[in-house]
Amino acid sequence: MLILNLTTIDPFFNLAVDEYLLKNRKEEFLVLGINSPAVIIGKHQAPHRETDTRYITRNNIPVIRRISGGGTVFHDQGNLNFSFISNSTPGKQVDFRKYMQPVIKFLATAGVETKFEGKNDLKVNGLKISGNAEHVWRDRVLHHGTLLFDSQLDIMKRSIRKDNSCYFSRAVASNPSPVTNLKDRLDSIKNINELKQKMLQFFISQNDENLEVNLSPDESTEINKLADSKYRTWEWNYGYGPPYQFKNKFDINGIALTIHLSVKDGIIQECIIEGPGMLSGYAKKIAGSRHMPEDISSIFREGKVFLNDDELFNFF
């Protein structure tokens, strides 16, 4: 197995690394990386339903769709990401326990006993420290997961939507669980980079064929192209998602309104605004726009209607 220690904290690039190695190399890999703050959603999720759109917009936290299924996770520089990319036998490709066992063994050597629980979680005393997802491509499997070491749990909780009852969709829903960081449980490891290095050395020690490698300049160029053409695009992160309906009731300047949105491919197909006043007349203008704060805000500004943030985010 080849071990790649990513040095960039660019989440767009690092997610593209997984896909590039999965589809363009034949070797098996372990990829270790740390990302700047981002909300990472599963391939089949509706982004606004999973994230607190108000909070992430105000704080410039990007939403990035990965190629594997599963639920939403939060990345920051207190979280260690690991990806196993392996060749596999058809019919036996999805196997979360197989890939989690060496991670459990590594954490045990560092002094933390963890348990594999549910479909894809690692927990310590019932608290989640790792979420995992998989993606099968031909005869290869990508398994990636997180290790919460010193993540900003408050920002994580505020970035992920608590109440998604306004959204109606067949999209995959997240299954939130109480979480905890590993830092206070790992006396011998002081920071995330030390955790990363110890995990790298642990896997190198497990097999003489496990070697640390680097991306070639040509590979880095191709991965950047993939990041630009896919992972940094609105079309992938928001437009790819499954269709959904949105309904919300709210007041603007004492006027009670109800809004209904039908969204497909990230585009509002139909908008109905029920209630008195001029806002109801904007429904037809909103239809055809992206379901994004900047798009809806722009439509109202063109009509000399200026919504403050609290009013604007009633549409999400």
C-alpha positions, 0 to 999 in steps of 0.5 A, spaced: 500 500 500 502 506 498 501 512 503 500 519 501 501 525 506 497 531 503 500 537 505 495 542 502 489 544 507 485 545 500 478 541 501 477 542 494 483 539 491 484 534 497 477 531 495 479 531 488 485 527 490 481 521 492 477 521 485 483 521 481 487 516 485 481 511 485 480 512 477 487 513 474 492 509 478 491 501 480 495 501 486 492 501 493 493 507 497 492 510 504 491 518 503 491 522 510 489 529 509 487 535 513 482 541 511 480 548 512 473 549 514 468 546 509 461 542 510 462 535 506 455 532 504 454 525 501 453 524 493 445 523 494 444 529 499 440 536 498 445 541 501 440 546 503 437 541 507 443 538 511 446 545 512 444 551 516 445 556 510 444 562 514 450 560 518 455 558 512 453 563 508 455 569 513 461 565 515 464 563 508 464 556 509 463 552 503 459 546 501 462 540 497 459 534 495 463 528 495 463 522 490 461 517 496 454 516 499 452 517 506 451 523 510 454 530 512 460 531 516 464 537 518 471 538 516 476 543 519 484 543 521 482 539 528 479 533 524 484 528 520 481 525 514 483 518 511 482 515 505 483 507 503 483 506 496 483 498 494 482 493 489 476 489 490 472 483 488 465 484 485 460 482 490 464 483 496 466 491 495 462 494 501 465 492 507 466 498 512 468 493 518 474 491 514 477 498 513 475 500 520 479 495 524 486 498 522 484 504 524 481 501 531 488 498 532 492 504 531 487 508 536 488 502 541 496 503 540 495 511 542 491 509 548 484 510 546 479 504 545 474 505 540 468 501 538 465 500 531 457 501 531 452 502 527 453 502 519 459 506 519 461 510 525 467 509 530 465 511 537 468 512 544 464 511 550 458 512 546 460 518 542 462 519 535 469 520 533 469 518 526 464 517 520 465 513 514 463 513 507 464 508 501 464 509 493 465 503 488 468 504 482 469 498 477 473 493 481 476 499 486 473 501 492 474 508 496 473 508 503 474 515 507 473 517 514 474 522 519 477 522 526 475 528 530 481 530 534 480 538 536 475 540 531 471 546 533 465 542 535 461 549 536 462 551 529 460 544 526 454 544 530 452 551 527 454 549 520 449 543 520 442 544 520 438 542 526 431 542 523 430 540 516 422 539 517 421 545 511 424 540 506 421 534 503 425 530 499 427 523 497 434 525 498 439 521 503 438 524 510 444 525 515 443 521 521 446 526 527 450 523 533 453 526 539 460 527 538 467 528 541 474 530 540 480 525 541 485 530 544 483 529 551 483 522 551 490 522 547 495 524 552 501 522 548 499 526 542 499 534 542 496 536 536 493 534 529 499 534 525 502 529 530 496 525 530 497 525 522 504 523 523 503 517 528 498 514 524 502 514 517 508 511 521 503 506 524 501 504 517 508 504 515 510 499 520 504 494 519 507 492 512 514 492 508 510 494 502 507 500 505 511 506 503 510 513 503 509 517 496 508 523 493 504 526 487 508 527 481 507 535 478 503 532 473 498 528 477 498 535 481 496 539 475 491 533 473 488 533 480 487 541 480 483 541 473 479 536 476 478 540 482 476 546 478 472 542 473 468 539 478 469 540 486 469 548 486 463 548 481 456 550 483 453 545 478 456 539 482 456 541 489 448 544 489 446 543 482 447 535 482 443 534 488 436 530 488 429 534 487 426 537 493 420 541 495 421 547 500 415 550 504 416 555 510 411 560 513 414 567 516 412 574 517 416 580 513 414 587 516 408 584 520 405 581 513 404 573 514 407 569 508 407 562 506 412 560 500 412 554 496 418 552 492 419 546 487 427 545 486 430 540 481 438 540 479 438 546 484 434 551 480 427 553 482 422 550 478 416 553 481 415 558 486 408 560 490 408 566 495 401 566 499 400 572 502 398 580 501 402 585 499 407 586 493 412 580 495 407 575 492 408 578 485 415 576 485 414 568 485 414 568 477 421 572 477 424 567 482 422 561 478 428 559 474 433 562 478 438 558 482 436 556 490 441 560 492 441 566 497 445 571 492 440 569 486 434 571 490 437 577 494 438 580 487 431 578 484 428 583 490 433 588 489 432 589 482 425 590 484 427 595 489 425 590 495 431 590 500 431 584 504 435 583 511 439 577 512 433 574 517 428 575 511 432 573 506 434 566 509 426 565 510 427 562 503 432 556 505 
